[in-house]
Amino acid sequence: NLLRTQYNALYLFVGRHAPQLSRVSNDVDLEIKTELVEDAVACLQMRMDDVAIETAEIGECQARASAQWNKLTATSVPGKYVIRSGKAVTEMTCKEVTVTVRETTRCYAYLPVKSLDD
């Protein structure tokens, strides 16, 4: 699991057990290589932090949007609806269907309908 860096002779190892190197070439400046690896790791960490923040923001936005079904708005296109929540816009297209209401003696949150299999 070696990853290339912007330097020709420098790779990052990602895994649990680093490979054992038998010897290091005399022309390698270990201090510089160490700094380069530290810089690369710091850069990757910042990228991971950015992705985590963005993912959390998207998830929060989607959660707010899904909690706002009462804000469902019809568009000028038949069967197309949107929910707006901040910068996020959830768009959906619905197909009109005719259903038959199913009899039930229990309380329900949604209108019980007969499925095509009934």
C-alpha positions as CSV (number, residue, x, y, z in Angstrom):
1,N,0.0,0.0,0.0
2,L,2.5,2.6,-1.1
3,L,1.2,6.0,-2.2
4,R,3.2,8.3,-4.6
5,T,4.1,11.8,-3.5
6,Q,5.1,14.8,-5.5
7,Y,8.7,13.6,-5.0
8,N,10.1,10.9,-7.4
9,A,11.8,8.8,-4.7
10,L,9.4,9.3,-1.9
11,Y,6.4,7.1,-1.2
12,L,4.0,6.9,1.8
13,F,3.1,3.5,3.3
14,V,-0.5,3.1,4.5
15,G,-1.1,0.0,6.6
16,R,-0.4,-1.6,9.9
17,H,3.0,-3.0,9.5
18,A,5.6,-1.0,7.6
19,P,7.8,-3.0,5.3
20,Q,11.3,-3.7,6.6
21,L,14.0,-2.0,4.6
22,S,17.3,-3.8,4.4
23,R,19.5,-0.7,3.9
24,V,19.1,3.0,3.1
25,S,21.0,4.5,0.1
26,N,23.9,6.8,1.1
27,D,22.5,9.7,-1.0
28,V,19.3,9.9,1.0
29,D,19.0,12.8,3.4
30,L,16.8,11.3,6.0
31,E,15.9,14.6,7.7
32,I,14.6,16.1,4.5
33,K,12.7,12.9,3.7
34,T,11.2,12.9,7.2
35,E,10.1,16.5,6.8
36,L,8.6,15.7,3.4
37,V,6.7,12.7,4.9
38,E,5.4,14.8,7.8
39,D,4.3,17.5,5.3
40,A,2.5,14.9,3.2
41,V,0.8,13.4,6.2
42,A,-0.3,16.8,7.5
43,C,-1.7,17.6,4.0
44,L,-3.6,14.3,3.9
45,Q,-4.9,15.0,7.4
46,M,-6.2,18.4,6.4
47,R,-7.9,16.9,3.3
48,M,-9.5,14.2,5.5
49,D,-10.7,16.9,7.9
50,D,-12.2,18.9,5.0
51,V,-14.0,15.8,3.7
52,A,-15.3,15.0,7.2
53,I,-16.6,18.5,7.6
54,E,-18.2,18.6,4.2
55,T,-19.8,15.1,4.7
56,A,-21.2,16.2,8.1
57,E,-22.6,19.4,6.5
58,I,-24.2,17.5,3.6
59,G,-25.7,15.0,6.1
60,E,-27.1,17.7,8.3
61,C,-28.5,19.5,5.2
62,Q,-30.2,16.3,4.0
63,A,-31.6,15.6,7.4
64,R,-33.1,19.1,7.6
65,A,-34.5,18.6,4.1
66,S,-36.1,15.2,4.8
67,A,-37.6,16.7,8.0
68,Q,-39.4,19.4,6.0
69,W,-41.7,17.4,3.8
70,N,-44.4,19.9,4.6
71,K,-42.4,22.4,2.6
72,L,-42.8,20.3,-0.6
73,T,-43.4,22.7,-3.4
74,A,-44.8,21.9,-6.9
75,T,-42.8,23.3,-9.9
76,S,-44.1,24.3,-13.3
77,V,-43.3,20.8,-14.6
78,P,-46.1,18.4,-13.9
79,G,-45.1,15.7,-11.3
80,K,-41.9,17.6,-10.3
81,Y,-41.5,18.8,-6.7
82,V,-38.8,20.5,-4.7
83,I,-37.9,21.0,-1.0
84,R,-35.6,23.9,-0.3
85,S,-33.5,24.0,2.9
86,G,-30.8,26.6,3.0
87,K,-28.6,26.1,0.0
88,A,-29.8,22.6,-0.6
89,V,-32.6,21.8,-3.0
90,T,-34.0,18.3,-3.1
91,E,-35.8,17.6,-6.4
92,M,-38.1,14.7,-7.0
93,T,-40.3,13.5,-9.9
94,C,-43.5,11.7,-9.1
95,K,-45.6,9.5,-11.4
96,E,-49.3,9.7,-10.9
97,V,-51.0,6.4,-10.0
98,T,-54.5,5.4,-9.1
99,V,-54.9,3.2,-6.1
100,T,-57.7,1.6,-4.1
101,V,-58.0,2.3,-0.4
102,R,-57.6,-0.9,1.7
103,E,-60.0,-1.5,4.5
104,T,-58.5,-1.7,8.0
105,T,-59.6,-1.7,11.6
106,R,-56.3,-0.4,12.9
107,C,-55.2,3.2,13.2
108,Y,-52.7,4.3,10.6
109,A,-50.4,7.2,9.9
110,Y,-50.6,6.8,6.1
111,L,-53.6,6.0,3.9
112,P,-53.6,2.2,3.5
113,V,-53.8,1.2,-0.1
114,K,-54.1,-2.0,-2.0
115,S,-50.9,-3.0,-3.7
116,L,-50.8,-4.3,-7.3
117,D,-50.2,-7.8,-5.7
118,D,-53.4,-7.7,-3.6
